[in-house]
Amino acid sequence: MNFQVVSSAMSTTPTDPPPALPAATETVDLLRQLLEVQREQLNYQRAAAAAHDVGARWRAYLTRWQQEFPDLGDACRKAMPDLERSFGKLIAELTNCVNDDDEAIDNDFALQEFLDRYGMRLAQLGNILNMVAPLAEASSQPESAS
């Protein structure tokens, strides 16, 4: 195998100088622009977080109606265990009915009986829980500082 090696004499001429760094004022200006963009992004993120804070809506509701309903939040918080217990009992009764009786919802008549017995009560109690729970939670949470 033959290899050809080419070498050249080193030149003594100086190499090109490194590119000049931007002026200090240019760098400071760029840093200021970056800082402004970051502040703007932070404001957008705070606004998005506030828009998704459901608890803030209920805290505002309780604050707005504080004069007319001063103990509403505390009353909701006190009522929650009883409402949850009732809901749990109803669910347990419903599931026991289905699990114990193989024909509990087999035909149209049995299904209608089942729905008449549990459907409306379960739906209404669930709706009540969905309205009382956020108020109870909002009354127990201090309002976050912005």
FIKOLZA-1660 file (N, C-alpha, C; in steps of 0.1 Angstrom, whole numbers, plus 5000, padded with zeros to 4 digits):
% residues 146
   i   px   py   pz ch aa at
   1 5008 4988 5000  A  M  N
   1 5000 5000 5000  A  M CA
   1 5009 5012 5000  A  M  C
   2 5004 5021 4992  A  N  N
   2 5012 5034 4991  A  N CA
   2 5003 5045 4996  A  N  C
   3 5008 5053 5004  A  F  N
   3 5001 5065 5009  A  F CA
   3 5009 5077 5005  A  F  C
   4 5002 5088 5001  A  Q  N
   4 5009 5100 4998  A  Q CA
   4 5007 5110 5009  A  Q  C
   5 5017 5115 5015  A  V  N
   5 5016 5125 5025  A  V CA
   5 5021 5138 5020  A  V  C
   6 5013 5148 5022  A  V  N
   6 5016 5161 5017  A  V CA
   6 5018 5170 5029  A  V  C
   7 5029 5177 5030  A  S  N
   7 5031 5186 5041  A  S CA
   7 5035 5200 5035  A  S  C
   8 5031 5210 5042  A  S  N
   8 5035 5223 5037  A  S CA
   8 5042 5230 5048  A  S  C
   9 5050 5239 5044  A  A  N
   9 5058 5247 5053  A  A CA
   9 5048 5256 5061  A  A  C
  10 5051 5257 5074  A  M  N
  10 5042 5266 5082  A  M CA
  10 5045 5280 5079  A  M  C
  11 5034 5287 5078  A  S  N
  11 5036 5301 5075  A  S CA
  11 5038 5309 5088  A  S  C
  12 5045 5319 5087  A  T  N
  12 5047 5327 5099  A  T CA
  12 5038 5339 5100  A  T  C
  13 5029 5340 5091  A  T  N
  13 5019 5351 5091  A  T CA
  13 5009 5349 5102  A  T  C
  14 5006 5360 5108  A  P  N
  14 4996 5359 5120  A  P CA
  14 4983 5355 5115  A  P  C
  15 4976 5347 5123  A  T  N
  15 4962 5343 5120  A  T CA
  15 4953 5354 5121  A  T  C
  16 4941 5352 5116  A  D  N
  16 4930 5363 5117  A  D CA
  16 4927 5365 5132  A  D  C
  17 4925 5377 5135  A  P  N
  17 4921 5380 5149  A  P CA
  17 4907 5375 5152  A  P  C
  18 4905 5371 5165  A  P  N
  18 4891 5366 5168  A  P CA
  18 4881 5376 5166  A  P  C
  19 4869 5372 5162  A  P  N
  19 4858 5383 5160  A  P CA
  19 4857 5391 5172  A  P  C
  20 4854 5404 5170  A  A  N
  20 4853 5413 5180  A  A CA
  20 4840 5410 5189  A  A  C
  21 4841 5411 5201  A  L  N
  21 4830 5410 5210  A  L CA
  21 4820 5422 5208  A  L  C
  22 4807 5419 5210  A  P  N
  22 4798 5431 5208  A  P CA
  22 4801 5441 5219  A  P  C
  23 4798 5453 5216  A  A  N
  23 4800 5464 5225  A  A CA
  23 4793 5461 5238  A  A  C
  24 4798 5466 5249  A  A  N
  24 4792 5464 5262  A  A CA
  24 4777 5469 5262  A  A  C
  25 4775 5480 5256  A  T  N
  25 4761 5486 5256  A  T CA
  25 4752 5477 5248  A  T  C
  26 4757 5470 5238  A  E  N
  26 4748 5461 5230  A  E CA
  26 4745 5449 5239  A  E  C
  27 4754 5444 5246  A  T  N
  27 4752 5433 5255  A  T CA
  27 4742 5436 5266  A  T  C
  28 4743 5448 5272  A  V  N
  28 4734 5452 5282  A  V CA
  28 4720 5454 5277  A  V  C
  29 4719 5459 5265  A  D  N
  29 4706 5461 5258  A  D CA
  29 4699 5447 5256  A  D  C
  30 4707 5437 5251  A  L  N
  30 4702 5424 5249  A  L CA
  30 4697 5418 5262  A  L  C
  31 4705 5419 5272  A  L  N
  31 4701 5414 5285  A  L CA
  31 4688 5420 5290  A  L  C
  32 4687 5433 5288  A  R  N
  32 4674 5440 5292  A  R CA
  32 4662 5435 5285  A  R  C
  33 4664 5433 5272  A  Q  N
  33 4653 5427 5264  A  Q CA
  33 4649 5413 5268  A  Q  C
  34 4659 5405 5272  A  L  N
  34 4657 5391 5277  A  L CA
  34 4649 5392 5290  A  L  C
  35 4653 5401 5298  A  L  N
  35 4646 5403 5311  A  L CA
  35 4632 5408 5309  A  L  C
  36 4629 5416 5300  A  E  N
  36 4616 5421 5297  A  E CA
  36 4607 5410 5292  A  E  C
  37 4612 5401 5283  A  V  N
  37 4605 5390 5278  A  V CA
  37 4602 5380 5289  A  V  C
  38 4611 5378 5298  A  Q  N
  38 4609 5368 5309  A  Q CA
  38 4598 5374 5319  A  Q  C
  39 4598 5387 5321  A  R  N
  39 4588 5393 5330  A  R CA
  39 4574 5391 5323  A  R  C
  40 4574 5394 5310  A  E  N
  40 4561 5392 5303  A  E CA
  40 4556 5378 5304  A  E  C
  41 4565 5368 5302  A  Q  N
  41 4561 5354 5303  A  Q CA
  41 4556 5351 5317  A  Q  C
  42 4563 5356 5327  A  L  N
  42 4558 5354 5341  A  L CA
  42 4544 5359 5343  A  L  C
  43 4542 5371 5338  A  N  N
  43 4528 5377 5339  A  N CA
  43 4518 5368 5332  A  N  C
  44 4521 5363 5321  A  Y  N
  44 4512 5354 5314  A  Y CA
  44 4509 5341 5322  A  Y  C
  45 4520 5335 5327  A  Q  N
  45 4518 5323 5335  A  Q CA
  45 4510 5326 5348  A  Q  C
  46 4512 5337 5354  A  R  N
  46 4504 5340 5366  A  R CA
  46 4489 5342 5362  A  R  C
  47 4487 5348 5351  A  A  N
  47 4473 5350 5346  A  A CA
  47 4466 5336 5343  A  A  C
  48 4474 5328 5337  A  A  N
  48 4469 5314 5333  A  A CA
  48 4466 5306 5346  A  A  C
  49 4475 5307 5356  A  A  N
  49 4473 5300 5368  A  A CA
  49 4460 5306 5376  A  A  C
  50 4458 5319 5375  A  A  N
  50 4447 5325 5382  A  A CA
  50 4434 5321 5375  A  A  C
  51 4435 5320 5362  A  A  N
  51 4423 5316 5354  A  A CA
  51 4418 5301 5357  A  A  C
  52 4428 5293 5361  A  H  N
  52 4425 5279 5363  A  H CA
  52 4423 5276 5378  A  H  C
  53 4423 5286 5387  A  D  N
  53 4421 5285 5401  A  D CA
  53 4406 5285 5404  A  D  C
  54 4400 5274 5405  A  V  N
  54 4385 5273 5408  A  V CA
  54 4382 5278 5422  A  V  C
  55 4392 5275 5431  A  G  N
  55 4390 5279 5445  A  G CA
  55 4388 5294 5446  A  G  C
  56 4396 5301 5438  A  A  N
  56 4395 5316 5438  A  A CA
  56 4381 5321 5435  A  A  C
  57 4374 5314 5426  A  R  N
  57 4361 5318 5423  A  R CA
  57 4352 5317 5435  A  R  C
  58 4353 5306 5442  A  W  N
  58 4344 5303 5453  A  W CA
  58 4348 5312 5465  A  W  C
  59 4361 5315 5467  A  R  N
  59 4365 5324 5477  A  R CA
  59 4360 5338 5474  A  R  C
  60 4360 5342 5462  A  A  N
  60 4354 5355 5458  A  A CA
  60 4339 5355 5461  A  A  C
  61 4332 5344 5458  A  Y  N
  61 4318 5343 5461  A  Y CA
  61 4315 5345 5476  A  Y  C
  62 4323 5338 5484  A  L  N
  62 4321 5339 5499  A  L CA
  62 4324 5353 5504  A  L  C
  63 4334 5359 5498  A  T  N
  63 4338 5373 5502  A  T CA
  63 4327 5383 5498  A  T  C
  64 4322 5381 5486  A  R  N
  64 4312 5390 5480  A  R CA
  64 4299 5390 5489  A  R  C
  65 4295 5378 5494  A  W  N
  65 4283 5376 5501  A  W CA
  65 4285 5375 5516  A  W  C
  66 4297 5379 5521  A  Q  N
  66 4300 5378 5535  A  Q CA
  66 4290 5386 5544  A  Q  C
  67 4286 5397 5540  A  Q  N
  67 4276 5405 5548  A  Q CA
  67 4263 5398 5550  A  Q  C
  68 4258 5392 5539  A  E  N
  68 4245 5386 5539  A  E CA
  68 4245 5371 5545  A  E  C
  69 4256 5364 5542  A  F  N
  69 4257 5350 5546  A  F CA
  69 4271 5349 5553  A  F  C
  70 4272 5354 5566  A  P  N
  70 4286 5354 5572  A  P CA
  70 4291 5340 5575  A  P  C
  71 4282 5330 5578  A  D  N
  71 4287 5317 5582  A  D CA
  71 4285 5306 5572  A  D  C
  72 4283 5310 5559  A  L  N
  72 4280 5301 5549  A  L CA
  72 4292 5291 5547  A  L  C
  73 4304 5295 5546  A  G  N
  73 4315 5286 5544  A  G CA
  73 4317 5276 5555  A  G  C
  74 4316 5281 5568  A  D  N
  74 4317 5272 5579  A  D CA
  74 4306 5262 5580  A  D  C
  75 4294 5267 5576  A  A  N
  75 4282 5257 5576  A  A CA
  75 4284 5247 5566  A  A  C
  76 4289 5250 5554  A  C  N
  76 4292 5240 5544  A  C CA
  76 4302 5230 5548  A  C  C
  77 4313 5235 5555  A  R  N
  77 4324 5227 5559  A  R CA
  77 4318 5217 5570  A  R  C
  78 4309 5222 5579  A  K  N
  78 4304 5213 5589  A  K CA
  78 4294 5203 5583  A  K  C
  79 4287 5206 5572  A  A  N
  79 4277 5197 5566  A  A CA
  79 4283 5187 5558  A  A  C
  80 4296 5189 5553  A  M  N
  80 4302 5179 5543  A  M CA
  80 4303 5165 5549  A  M  C
  81 4307 5163 5561  A  P  N
  81 4308 5149 5565  A  P CA
  81 4295 5141 5565  A  P  C
  82 4284 5148 5569  A  D  N
  82 4271 5142 5569  A  D CA
  82 4266 5139 5554  A  D  C
  83 4268 5149 5546  A  L  N
  83 4265 5147 5531  A  L CA
  83 4273 5135 5525  A  L  C
  84 4286 5135 5528  A  E  N
  84 4294 5124 5522  A  E CA
  84 4290 5111 5528  A  E  C
  85 4287 5110 5541  A  R  N
  85 4282 5098 5547  A  R CA
  85 4269 5093 5540  A  R  C
  86 4260 5102 5538  A  S  N
  86 4247 5098 5531  A  S CA
  86 4250 5093 5517  A  S  C
  87 4259 5100 5510  A  F  N
  87 4262 5096 5497  A  F CA
  87 4268 5082 5497  A  F  C
  88 4277 5080 5506  A  G  N
  88 4284 5067 5507  A  G CA
  88 4274 5056 5510  A  G  C
  89 4264 5059 5519  A  K  N
  89 4254 5049 5523  A  K CA
  89 4246 5045 5511  A  K  C
  90 4242 5055 5503  A  L  N
  90 4234 5053 5491  A  L CA
  90 4241 5045 5481  A  L  C
  91 4254 5048 5479  A  I  N
  91 4262 5040 5469  A  I CA
  91 4263 5026 5474  A  I  C
  92 4266 5024 5487  A  A  N
  92 4267 5010 5493  A  A CA
  92 4254 5003 5491  A  A  C
  93 4243 5009 5494  A  E  N
  93 4230 5003 5492  A  E CA
  93 4227 4999 5477  A  E  C
  94 4231 5008 5468  A  L  N
  94 4229 5006 5454  A  L CA
  94 4238 4994 5449  A  L  C
  95 4250 4994 5453  A  T  N
  95 4259 4983 5449  A  T CA
  95 4255 4969 5455  A  T  C
  96 4250 4970 5468  A  N  N
  96 4246 4957 5474  A  N CA
  96 4234 4952 5467  A  N  C
  97 4225 4961 5462  A  C  N
  97 4213 4956 5455  A  C CA
  97 4217 4950 5442  A  C  C
  98 4226 4955 5435  A  V  N
  98 4231 4950 5422  A  V CA
  98 4238 4937 5424  A  V  C
  99 4247 4937 5434  A  N  N
  99 4255 4925 5436  A  N CA
  99 4248 4913 5442  A  N  C
 100 4238 4916 5451  A  D  N
 100 4230 4905 5457  A  D CA
 100 4219 4899 5448  A  D  C
 101 4214 4907 5440  A  D  N
 101 4203 4903 5432  A  D CA
 101 4207 4902 5417  A  D  C
 102 4209 4890 5412  A  D  N
 102 4214 4889 5398  A  D CA
 102 4204 4895 5388  A  D  C
 103 4191 4896 5391  A  E  N
 103 4181 4901 5382  A  E CA
 103 4177 4915 5385  A  E  C
 104 4185 4922 5393  A  A  N
 104 4182 4936 5397  A  A CA
 104 4180 4945 5386  A  A  C
 105 4187 4944 5375  A  I  N
 105 4186 4952 5363  A  I CA
 105 4186 4944 5350  A  I  C
 106 4180 4932 5351  A  D  N
 106 4180 4924 5339  A  D CA
 106 4170 4928 5329  A  D  C
 107 4158 4932 5332  A  N  N
 107 4148 4935 5323  A  N CA
 107 4144 4949 5324  A  N  C
 108 4135 4954 5315  A  D  N
 108 4131 4968 5316  A  D CA
 108 4124 4971 5328  A  D  C
 109 4115 4963 5333  A  F  N
 109 4108 4965 5345  A  F CA
 109 4117 4967 5357  A  F  C
 110 4126 4957 5359  A  A  N
 110 4136 4957 5370  A  A CA
 110 4145 4969 5369  A  A  C
 111 4149 4973 5357  A  L  N
 111 4158 4984 5356  A  L CA
 111 4150 4997 5359  A  L  C
 112 4138 4998 5355  A  Q  N
 112 4130 5010 5359  A  Q CA
 112 4128 5011 5374  A  Q  C
 113 4125 5000 5380  A  E  N
 113 4124 5000 5395  A  E CA
 113 4137 5004 5401  A  E  C
 114 4148 4999 5396  A  F  N
 114 4161 5003 5402  A  F CA
 114 4164 5018 5400  A  F  C
 115 4161 5023 5388  A  L  N
 115 4163 5037 5386  A  L CA
 115 4154 5046 5394  A  L  C
 116 4141 5042 5396  A  D  N
 116 4132 5049 5404  A  D CA
 116 4137 5049 5419  A  D  C
 117 4142 5039 5423  A  R  N
 117 4147 5038 5437  A  R CA
 117 4159 5045 5440  A  R  C
 118 4169 5045 5431  A  Y  N
 118 4182 5051 5433  A  Y CA
 118 4186 5063 5424  A  Y  C
 119 4181 5063 5412  A  G  N
 119 4186 5072 5403  A  G CA
 119 4185 5087 5407  A  G  C
 120 4173 5091 5410  A  M  N
 120 4170 5105 5413  A  M CA
 120 4177 5109 5426  A  M  C
 121 4177 5101 5436  A  R  N
 121 4183 5104 5449  A  R CA
 121 4198 5105 5447  A  R  C
 122 4204 5096 5440  A  L  N
 122 4219 5096 5438  A  L CA
 122 4223 5109 5430  A  L  C
 123 4215 5112 5419  A  A  N
 123 4218 5124 5411  A  A CA
 123 4217 5136 5419  A  A  C
 124 4206 5138 5427  A  Q  N
 124 4204 5150 5435  A  Q CA
 124 4215 5151 5446  A  Q  C
 125 4218 5141 5453  A  L  N
 125 4228 5141 5463  A  L CA
 125 4241 5144 5457  A  L  C
 126 4244 5139 5446  A  G  N
 126 4257 5142 5439  A  G CA
 126 4258 5157 5435  A  G  C
 127 4247 5162 5430  A  N  N
 127 4247 5176 5427  A  N CA
 127 4249 5185 5439  A  N  C
 128 4242 5181 5450  A  I  N
 128 4244 5189 5462  A  I CA
 128 4258 5189 5467  A  I  C
 129 4264 5177 5467  A  L  N
 129 4278 5176 5471  A  L CA
 129 4287 5184 5462  A  L  C
 130 4284 5184 5449  A  N  N
 130 4292 5192 5439  A  N CA
 130 4291 5207 5442  A  N  C
 131 4280 5212 5448  A  M  N
 131 4279 5226 5451  A  M CA
 131 4284 5230 5465  A  M  C
 132 4282 5221 5474  A  V  N
 132 4286 5224 5488  A  V CA
 132 4302 5222 5490  A  V  C
 133 4307 5212 5484  A  A  N
 133 4321 5209 5486  A  A CA
 133 4331 5221 5482  A  A  C
 134 4329 5227 5471  A  P  N
 134 4338 5238 5467  A  P CA
 134 4337 5250 5477  A  P  C
 135 4325 5252 5482  A  L  N
 135 4323 5263 5492  A  L CA
 135 4330 5259 5505  A  L  C
 136 4329 5247 5509  A  A  N
 136 4336 5242 5521  A  A CA
 136 4351 5243 5520  A  A  C
 137 4356 5239 5508  A  E  N
 137 4370 5240 5506  A  E CA
 137 4375 5254 5505  A  E  C
 138 4368 5263 5499  A  A  N
 138 4372 5277 5497  A  A CA
 138 4372 5284 5511  A  A  C
 139 4363 5280 5520  A  S  N
 139 4363 5287 5533  A  S CA
 139 4374 5282 5542  A  S  C
 140 4380 5271 5539  A  S  N
 140 4391 5266 5547  A  S CA
 140 4404 5270 5542  A  S  C
 141 4405 5275 5530  A  Q  N
 141 4418 5279 5524  A  Q CA
 141 4419 5294 5525  A  Q  C
 142 4430 5299 5530  A  P  N
 142 4433 5313 5529  A  P CA
 142 4435 5318 5515  A  P  C
 143 4431 5330 5512  A  E  N
 143 4433 5335 5499  A  E CA
 143 4448 5337 5496  A  E  C
 144 4452 5332 5485  A  S  N
 144 4467 5332 5481  A  S CA
 144 4471 5347 5478  A  S  C
 145 4483 5350 5482  A  A  N
 145 4488 5363 5478  A  A CA
 145 4493 5364 5464  A  A  C
 146 4490 5374 5457  A  S  N
 146 4495 5375 5443  A  S CA
 146 4509 5381 5442  A  S  C
% end
